Amino acid sequence: MQFRSLVFTALVAAAASAVHVVSAFVPPASSLNAIPSTAGTTALNVADVASASSQRAPVVRNWEVEKLDRDDAIMDVASYRNNRTGPKGVIAKQLAKREAQDNTGAAVRGGVTGLALGAAYGYLTYTGNGDVQEALVNTAALGGIMATLLAGNSLSGRNVYVSTLDDATNRLKVDFVEGLMARQDVGFAARIDDADTAYGGRFSETNGVVGAIDCQLRNCEASENVKIYGALPPHIHIKNLAVDQKCRRMGIARELVQAVEEYAKTTDAELITLVVDDSNTQAVNLYKSEGYDIESIGNPTTAMPKYGQWTSGRSIMSKKLEK
């Protein structure tokens, strides 16, 4: 009986999880131009600048780089990282999905799902005690209840969840800028003027943010992160850097990196570090042109003692600070 009770609870939970369908948020890894590292860091995948020796047409400067020291500015970065969609945009997409849904068809599918859950529980009842009557009763009871709930929920459109503004805002905070909001990280953003009209309004929901970088002070008493990373001295670690594809090859990434370097000089950091994918030659060339050295972290025997992490196919790039 205890086993059947547990199975019943699991079936109901599975059905309940199917009631709300939410997909207006972009997963962090896809929204950022970055690759999550198995070592707990983020490998940069910068593709927005040419190499130091490349020739390109003069760029009309229409952006400014700013430090992210206000919550509203940080939320603009969250919107940028969420495929340029802010909290209100998230809600609008959810509402559009609800309006576009075939509620009758969804109700039929919900009803069938409910009946299937009842049948599954009835089968488990029969295999557990061999009592056909109890199995039929459980099938009818659970199947009828779940079919009614799921079909009714779908018919009303409530199976497509629509966030409140507070919920949508909090979701973006947690997914994209949690470290910045907690002031564990420090960030900078590139922002253009005329966000509502520039690039066809592409950046209207980001209030003009077209790129962002964030970093963290590590191995230092003043750091908000108490974790120790290898044998490195106090340093600034660049965690994420991305520039929108429409604004690449303009020097924005370089300015964001330089902004981090200027900030680092005001701290106890002795160097700047970052993790880069070895195959990302554009990122490697960018940092090399800014004076960064590179060392593989593919060998755990040598990388772990020095850097506190290792990942095959990636390297640490570092630059000593001159204050």
N, C-alpha and C positions, 0 to 999 in steps of 0.2 A: 504493500500500500504506500509506503514511504517513497519507493522508487517511482510509482505512477504519479504521485503528487509532485515529485521533482520534474518529471517529464511534462506534466500539465503546466507547471509554472514556466518551463522553458518555452513551450509552444505558445503560450499567451504572450510572453515577452517578445518572441520573434514576430508575432502578428502585430503587436503594438508598435514595434520598431518600423514596421512597413507602413504605418499610418501616415507618418510625416515624411515627406520627400523634400529635401532641401538641397539645392545645387547652385545657388547664386554666388557662392564664395569660390574663389579660385584657390586650390591648394598652394601653400607657401612655396613649395619647391618649384612649381610651374610659373608662379607669378613673378618670382625673382629670377634674374638671369644668373642663377647659381646652381651648384650641385651639392646637395647635402653630403657631408663626409661621415664615414663610419666612425671617425675618431671624435665626433662631437663638435666639429667645426664646419665652416662652410667654405668650399673651394670656389674661388672666383672664376667666372666665366665671362670675362670682359671682352666684348666684341664691338666696342663703340669708338675706337680710335685707330688710326693708322699707325704703322711703325714709325719710329723716330725719323727715319730717312725718307718717308713717303712724301710725295708732293701732292698738294690738294689746293682747290680754289679757295680764295679768301672767304672766311666765315663771317657773316654778319652777327655780331654778338647781341643776343636778345634774352640773356639769362643772367641771373646773379646767384652766387653760392652763399647759403646762409646756414648758421648753426641751428640745430634743432633744440631749442631751449624752451619751447612752449608746447603745451598739449595739443593745441589746434594744428600747429605746424607738423607735429609728429603724426597726427591723424591724417593729414594730407599725404604723408609718405605711406601710411597704411593703405589708403585708397589707391595710390599709385601702384603699390605692390599687389593689390587685388585686381589686377588687370584694369587699372584706372577706373575702378568702381567704388564709390563711397557708400556709406550706410544707406542713404536714401536710394541710391541706384540699386543696391542689393534688394531692398524691399520692392522696388518697381519691377525688377526681374521676377521676383517670386510671385507678385500679383499677376504679371503677364502670363506666367506659367500656369497659374490657377485658372485664369480666364480662358486660356487656350485648350485646357484639358477637356476631353470628352467625358463628362461626368457619368453619363449612362454606361458607357463602356467600362469606365473605371469601377463603377458600382458592380457590374457583372463580374469583373475580375476579382473584386474584393469578396463577393459572395462565394465564388468558386474557391478562393483561398481559404475562407472560413470553413467551408464544408470539407475541404481537404484536411485541414487541421483536425476537425472532428473525427474524420475517418482514421487519421493516423493515431489519434489517442484511443479510439475504439480498438484498433488493431493491437496496440500495446497492452490494453486491458485484457484482451483475449489471450495473447501470448503469455501474459503474466499469470492468469488464474484459470484460463480455459472456460470462463463463464460467458456464454454467448449473449445471454440477456443483459448482463451488466455492460458488455462491450457495446451492444446496440444502444442502450440508454446513454452511455457516455458519448457515443458518436453523435446521436441526435441532439443531446444537450449542448455539448461544446460546439458542434458544427453549426447548430441553429443560432447560438449566441454570437459566435465569431462572425458568421456570415452576415447577420443583421448589423452588427457593429461596423464591420469593414465596408459593407455595401452602403449603409447610411452615411458613413463618414465620407466616402468617395462621392456619393450622389450630391452632397452639399458642397463639395470642393475642399473640405477641410483636410483631406489627405495630403494636400500640398501646403506645407507650412509657410506662413508669412511672418517674418520677424517683427517685433516691435523695434522702434528706433534705438532704444537702449540696448536691446539684444544684438542688433546688427552692429552697433558701434563697439560693443564689448567683444564680439566675435573677431572683428578686424584687429582690435588691440591685441588679443591673445595670439592670433595667427601670425601677425606681421610685425608688431612693434612692441612686444612685451618688455624686452630689455630696455628699449628707449624710454618707455613710459615709467619704468621702475628706476630710471636714471642709473642703471647698471652699465648701460652703453651710452656712447656719445655719437651723435650723427650730424651729418650735413646733407643739405638738399640743394639741387639746382632748380631754380624756379624761373619761368618765363612770364613776361607781361601778357596781357590780353588773353588770359586763359580761355575765355568763352568763345573767342574767334580764331585764335592762332591754331594752325593745323586742323582747321575744320571743327574746332571745339573738342579736339581729342583729349585735352587735359582739363576740361571744365570741372570734372568731379575731383580732381587733385589740386584745384586752385593753382594750377600752373606748374606743379612739380613734374619734372621730366627725368629726374635721376636722383639717386640717393646713395649714401655710404654710411655705414656705422662701424664703430670700433669699440674696443674695451681695454682698459688699463688692467694689466695682469702682473702677478708676482710682485706685488707692491702693497705695503700697509694701507695706502690710500685707496686701494682698489675695492670695489663693491663685490668682486668675485674672490672668494677665499681659496679657491682651488689653485694649487701650484702646478705650473706647467714646466716639467723637466727641470733642467739646470739653467734656464734662461734668466737673465737679470730682469729688473722691472722693464716692461715693454708695453707698447700699444699693439694690439692685434686687430687687424682689419677683418671684419666678419662677413660683410655683404657689400657688394658694389654692383649697381645696375643702372644703365641709361637706356631710355626708351629707344626703340629701333628707328624712330623718325628723327631722332636728335643725335645720332652717332656720327663719328668722324668730324666732330666740331671742337674737340678738346675738353668736353665737359668732364669726362672721366678723369683726365689728368688734373683738372682743377679740384675735383673732389678729393683726390689722393693728396694733393698739395695742402688742402685745407686740414686734412687729418695730420699731416706732418707739422703744420704750424701749431695745431692744438697740442700735439705730443710734446713740443718744446716747452710747453707751460706746465708739464707734469714731471714726475720723477723718472719717466721712461728713458731708457738708454738706447733703445732701438725700436723699430716698427717691424712687425711680422705679418705674414698672411700665408694661406695655403692656396696653391694653384694647381690645376690639372696640367700634367706634363704635356698633354696634347694641345693645350690652349696657347698656341704660339703668340697670338695677338696680345693676350694678357701678359705673358712672359716678356715680350718685347716692350710693352708699355712700362712695366716696372723696372726692367733693365735700363731703359732710357732715363729713368728717374733715380738711378744709382743703387738699385736693389741687387743683392747677390742671391744665388739660388742653390739649394741643397736638397737632394732627394730625401723623402721620409718613407721610402719603400722598404727599408730594412729595419725591422723592429729592434734588432740588437743594437744598432747605433742611434736610431731615431728616438726611441723611448727615453733613454737616459737624458738626452740633450733637450728634446722638445716635449716630452710627455705625451706623444702621439705618433702613430705611424699609419700610413695608408698607401697601398700599392698604386703606382701610377701618378703619384702626386709629390709635390715638393714644397718646401718652406722657402719663401723669399723674405729677405730681411735687409734692413738698412740701418746703419748706425746713425744716431742723431748728433748733429753738431749744434750745440747751444751757445 
